[in-house]
Amino acid sequence: MREVCWRFIEMHPSRFYASVKSLRQQNTLCSSSRLKTRTRPS
């Protein structure tokens, strides 16, 4: 699987970076929502 991923990155570097950016944005959104739910008094 790694080889296929690296080949895809080499073929479409801009698309790969864009997907990474979107993944990071989703992760930050998830973490921020988790923090909100965590700090909320149960």
Wavefront OBJ file of the C-alpha trace (Angstrom):
o trace
v 0.000 0.000 0.000
v 2.825 2.399 0.844
v 4.353 2.068 -2.624
v 0.992 2.879 -4.225
v 0.602 5.906 -1.952
v 4.074 7.201 -2.785
v 3.420 6.719 -6.505
v 0.190 8.673 -6.175
v 2.025 11.454 -4.333
v 4.684 11.617 -7.041
v 2.025 11.725 -9.749
v -0.265 14.245 -8.021
v 1.725 16.166 -5.361
v -0.639 19.144 -5.290
v -3.685 16.893 -4.864
v -1.909 14.982 -2.078
v -1.050 18.174 -0.182
v -4.615 19.417 -0.590
v -5.970 16.187 0.904
v -3.494 16.457 3.780
v -4.610 20.036 4.440
v -8.277 19.006 4.478
v -7.454 16.096 6.810
v -5.632 18.450 9.172
v -8.586 20.865 9.139
v -10.957 17.989 9.952
v -8.660 16.851 12.771
v -8.543 20.341 14.289
v -12.327 20.597 14.032
v -12.731 17.230 15.744
v -10.246 18.116 18.498
v -11.885 21.497 19.134
v -15.350 19.896 19.360
v -13.944 17.229 21.696
v -12.450 19.928 23.900
v -15.811 21.725 24.006
v -17.649 18.551 25.013
v -14.881 17.738 27.515
v -15.014 21.133 29.239
v -18.826 21.120 29.268
v -20.054 20.154 32.787
v -21.832 16.794 32.750
l 1 2 3 4 5 6 7 8 9 10 11 12 13 14 15 16 17 18 19 20 21 22 23 24 25 26 27 28 29 30 31 32 33 34 35 36 37 38 39 40 41 42
